[in-house]
Amino acid sequence: MPLHSRMKFMNQEIEAREKKLAKLQEKRDKIRAIKEKEPKQLSKRKFEPLDLEFNLGEELNGNLRSIKPEGSIVEDRYKSFQRRNIIEPTVRQRYASYGCISIIVLLLNEVL
């Protein structure tokens, strides 16, 4: 095989490989751009977005002052901080509540 034809064949292989690598790089860039917009995992729990709260059509009146607010501003801000990776996502801990009377009874039993 002459040197000239072998060089053409090698150039074609190199161009094909470069095109393939360029497509892979574009795909990686798209995936990286998508992942940058998502919140990072700062703890063992992943971020769970807050459900949208809104008033239904029959609940809305012509007067904006009569509309009752939906949701909680504090909870919205807390979820916003979690989404922006300022604080880590947590789950509220539930403790068993005994009630005031049962706690007083338990304390009295310990004293007596």
Backbone torsions as a table, in degrees:
resi	resn	phi	psi	omega
1	MET	NA	128.6	-178.8
2	PRO	-68.9	156.1	-177.2
3	LEU	-62.4	-37.7	-178.6
4	HIS	-62.7	-46.5	-179.0
5	SER	-69.5	-33.3	177.9
6	ARG	-67.2	-38.7	178.1
7	MET	-64.6	-39.2	177.2
8	LYS	-61.5	-45.0	-179.3
9	PHE	-62.7	-41.6	179.7
10	MET	-67.6	-38.4	177.1
11	ASN	-63.8	-39.6	178.0
12	GLN	-64.2	-41.8	178.3
13	GLU	-63.7	-42.7	179.7
14	ILE	-64.7	-43.3	178.8
15	GLU	-63.8	-41.0	178.6
16	ALA	-63.7	-41.9	179.5
17	ARG	-66.1	-40.1	178.5
18	GLU	-64.4	-39.8	177.0
19	LYS	-63.3	-42.0	-179.9
20	LYS	-64.3	-43.4	178.3
21	LEU	-65.7	-36.4	178.4
22	ALA	-65.3	-40.6	177.7
23	LYS	-65.0	-41.5	177.9
24	LEU	-63.4	-39.7	179.5
25	GLN	-65.4	-40.6	177.0
26	GLU	-62.1	-42.7	179.5
27	LYS	-63.2	-43.0	178.4
28	ARG	-64.3	-39.6	178.6
29	ASP	-63.7	-40.3	178.1
30	LYS	-63.9	-44.3	179.9
31	ILE	-64.4	-41.4	179.1
32	ARG	-63.7	-39.8	179.4
33	ALA	-65.5	-38.0	178.4
34	ILE	-67.5	-42.7	-178.6
35	LYS	-68.5	-29.2	178.1
36	GLU	-66.4	-30.4	-179.7
37	LYS	-78.1	-23.1	179.4
38	GLU	-80.5	151.4	175.9
39	PRO	-69.8	143.2	178.9
40	LYS	-77.1	159.3	178.9
41	GLN	-92.0	105.2	-176.7
42	LEU	-90.1	-20.8	179.7
43	SER	-137.6	-168.7	-178.7
44	LYS	-74.0	-12.5	178.1
45	ARG	-99.5	142.4	177.0
46	LYS	-89.6	158.5	178.1
47	PHE	-70.8	130.5	175.1
48	GLU	-115.7	118.2	-177.6
49	PRO	-67.0	152.8	179.6
50	LEU	-76.1	139.9	177.3
51	ASP	-66.4	144.0	178.7
52	LEU	-71.4	133.2	178.4
53	GLU	-116.4	127.2	-178.4
54	PHE	-150.7	161.1	178.0
55	ASN	-85.4	141.6	177.0
56	LEU	-77.0	167.5	-176.8
57	GLY	-60.5	-38.9	-178.6
58	GLU	-74.9	-16.9	178.1
59	GLU	-83.3	-15.9	-178.0
60	LEU	-86.6	136.7	176.6
61	ASN	-113.5	177.5	177.8
62	GLY	-71.2	-20.5	-175.5
63	ASN	-100.8	123.4	-179.2
64	LEU	-70.8	-23.3	179.8
65	ARG	-71.8	-23.2	-177.7
66	SER	-87.4	-5.8	-179.7
67	ILE	-76.3	130.2	178.4
68	LYS	-88.4	136.6	-178.3
69	PRO	-68.2	146.5	177.7
70	GLU	-107.4	143.9	174.7
71	GLY	81.1	-171.1	-177.4
72	SER	-128.6	131.5	179.4
73	ILE	-66.0	-39.8	-178.8
74	VAL	-64.0	-44.8	180.0
75	GLU	-65.3	-38.9	176.6
76	ASP	-62.0	-44.4	179.2
77	ARG	-65.2	-40.0	179.9
78	TYR	-61.8	-45.8	178.6
79	LYS	-66.2	-33.9	177.2
80	SER	-64.2	-41.8	176.3
81	PHE	-62.5	-40.2	178.4
82	GLN	-65.0	-42.3	-179.0
83	ARG	-64.0	-36.0	-178.8
84	ARG	-88.4	9.8	177.0
85	ASN	62.3	31.3	175.9
86	ILE	-84.7	-39.4	173.4
87	ILE	-127.7	158.0	-177.6
88	GLU	-83.1	148.2	177.6
89	PRO	-66.4	130.7	179.1
90	THR	-130.0	164.9	175.3
91	VAL	-116.8	135.8	-178.3
92	ARG	-64.5	131.6	180.0
93	GLN	-81.3	134.1	178.5
94	ARG	-103.6	125.3	178.0
95	TYR	-110.2	149.8	177.4
96	ALA	-72.4	125.7	179.9
97	SER	-100.1	130.6	-179.1
98	TYR	-94.2	-18.1	-175.9
99	GLY	87.6	159.0	-176.0
100	CYS	-64.4	-43.7	-174.5
101	ILE	-66.5	-43.8	-178.1
102	SER	-67.6	-31.9	177.2
103	ILE	-68.0	-42.3	178.6
104	ILE	-63.0	-42.1	178.9
105	VAL	-63.4	-42.6	178.5
106	LEU	-61.8	-41.8	179.8
107	LEU	-67.2	-40.1	178.8
108	LEU	-65.3	-38.4	178.9
109	ASN	-64.7	-35.0	178.7
110	GLU	-70.1	-37.0	-178.9
111	VAL	-70.9	-42.9	-175.9
112	LEU	-82.9	NA	NA
